[in-house]
């Protein structure tokens, strides 16, 4: 899901990311290194 969001034009919103958090450490850092920006909203 995150890779698809990075490849898409514009802004993407991914909901229910608890499974992503369990599988990837430092997700924000990895996305940033790929040129993306990530914001966590409650």
Order of alpha helices (4+ residues) and beta strands (2+ residues): alpha-alpha-alpha
